[in-house]
Amino acid sequence: MSRWSPAVLVALTLSLIAPAAFGDEAAYDAAVEKAEQTLDAFGEDALREEFEQMPDDVEPVEKGIVDGILPADSDVISVILLVEKSKQTMKIKINGNIVDSWKVSTGKIGHRTPNYTNRPVLKMVPDYWSRKYNSPMPYSIFITPAIAIHATTQDQYPLLGSIASHGCVRQRLDQAKALYAFVKKHRAKTRIWVVQ
């Protein structure tokens, strides 16, 4: 059962359905506009409250992303990647339910990771290499041209759970690989939130 209110779930569903389901582009655009208005009216603070319905000390009953315990592809309506900088964690929500969470590293002082609200996936690159930092960024899920969620190297694992990056969101390789594969299948349904 979804943990989101019916209004939010309907709005998200409408905003993610393919245009072909509406028969024409005008009908699709109208539905998306209405969905966005509903989400705007609901407000970011209220949405954040929806995200926080499960207490921090309650772990998901089953680990979903890494262990592959997930709903059938046809049952996936929405995917939310919620990065919380104050806690240095990322929660993965499918249809409003937390299915996994783990420690991440966001930007350190001088390289703070910006906040993002309901952002779609910009691009995905499995073997990206940062020429700026001469460093690998495996399984990159880009939020902007310069900021991505990606795997870090093993020597950086002890820093997960604390600020350490140049602005990106770092995670373990196994987590990044599993998340990348899942998001690739549901890219159009995925939205990214980075909050304080």
DRENBATOR-905674 format. One record per residue (C-alpha): residue in one letter; x, z, y. Coordinates in steps of 0.02 Angstrom, whole numbers, plus 32768, in hexadecimal, padded with zeros to 4 digits. Example, Ala and Ser with C-alpha at 12.3 -4.5 7.8 and 13.67 -1.06 7.14 Angstrom:
A826781867F1F;S82AC81657FCB;
***
This chain:
M800080008000;S80427FD480AC;R807D805D8122;W80537FF381BB;S7FB07FF58218;P7F3A7F6381F2;A7F507F1C82A1;V800D7F108291;L80097ECA81E1;V7F8B7E448211;A7FF27E1582AA;L80927E088246;T803B7DA481C0;L7FF47D28823D;S809C7D148293;L80F37CE981EF;I807A7C728199;A80B67BBE8192;P80637B41820A;A80257AD98176;A7FAF7B668146;F7F507B4C81E8;G7F3B7A9081D7;D7F817A668281;E80077AA282F8;A7F8F7AD58384;A7F327B4D8312;Y7FD67B9582D6;D80167BAD8389;A7F737C0483B8;A7F817C7A8323;V80367CA4834A;E800B7CC48401;K7F7E7D3983CE;A7FF27D928354;E80767DAA83D9;Q7FF47DED8453;T7FBB7E6A83D0;L806D7EA583B2;D808F7EB0846E;A7FEF7F138488;F801D7F8883FB;G80C27FAB8454;E81747FC4841B;D81658082841C;A80CF807D83AA;L812580008338;R81BB80738330;E8147810082FA;E8106808F8270;F81BA80728237;E81DA812D8234;Q8147816081C7;M81B9818A8135;P822482268159;D82E18211815A;D82FA828780C7;V828982218056;E82E481987FF9;P828780FF7FB5;V824681207F06;E82A280867EC9;K8336802E7F18;G82F77F7F7F36;I83757F087F81;V84157F2C7F22;D83C17F557E7C;G83487EC37E88;I82AB7F2F7E7B;L82407EC97EF3;P81907E857F03;A816F7DD67EC6;D81A17D527F46;S80ED7D1D7F5B;D80BD7DD07F8B;V813D7DDE8019;I80E27DD680C0;S81657E1E8135;V82187E5C8130;I825F7ED281B3;L83177EFC81C3;L831C7F9A822D;V83C87FD0826B;E83CC807D82BB;K846B8097831F;S845281518338;K84518168827B;Q84C380D4824E;T844A809E81C7;M83E48005819C;K8339800C814A;I82F07F7580F1;K82337F6E80F6;I81C77EF68094;N810F7EEE80C3;G81277F8F8125;N81757FF48098;I822A802E8093;V827A7FE27FF8;D832F800B8020;S83A1805C80A0;W845C807280B5;K84E680A0812E;V8528801E81A7;S85A580168236;T85707FD382DF;G85D97FB3837B;K8659803183B5;I86768062846B;G86977FC684D1;H86417F5A844F;R85947FA88445;T85137F4F83D9;P84807F1C8448;N83CD7F4E8420;Y835C7EC583DC;T82A07EC383C6;N824A7E5B8340;R82D27DD6833D;P82CD7D4882BF;V83677D18825A;L83CD7C9E82C3;K84397C598235;M84857C8B818F;V85387C678156;P85767CAC80AE;D86307C9380D0;Y86417CA5818D;W86EE7CC481D5;S87047D0F8282;R87887CAD82DE;K87807D2A836F;Y87B17DBD8300;N88037D588274;S87987DB281F7;P871A7D87816D;M86617DA9818B;P86157D8780DE;Y855A7D6E80CD;S853A7D678188;I84867D7281C5;F84917D46827D;I84207D9882FF;T84757D3C8390;P85077CC18393;A857E7D5583A4;I85297DE38343;A850B7DE58288;I84E27E5981F8;H856E7E3D817A;A85DF7E8780F5;T867A7EE68123;T871E7EFA80C5;Q87377F888049;D87B47FE180B8;Q87277FF48138;Y86AB804380BE;P86DD80F680EF;L86A780CE81A2;L85F6809C8171;G8580811781BF;S85E381188261;I860180A082F2;A8693802D82C7;S866D7F7582E4;H86867EFA8372;G85C97EED8387;C858E7EAE82DE;V85367F15825A;R85A97F3581C6;Q85767F638115;R85BE7F678065;L85DD7EC1800C;D85617EE17F80;Q84DA7F0F7FFD;A85007E7A806C;K84FC7E017FDA;A84567E417F98;L84087E478045;Y84447D98806E;A83F77D517FCF;F83517DA67FF2;V83487D7780A9;K83777CC38081;K82D87CB68019;H826D7D08809E;R82C67CD5813E;A82287C9E8199;K81D77D468173;T826C7DAF81A8;R827C7E09824E;I830E7E73828A;W83027F1282F2;V839B7F6C8338;V836A800D838F;Q83C280A583D2;
***
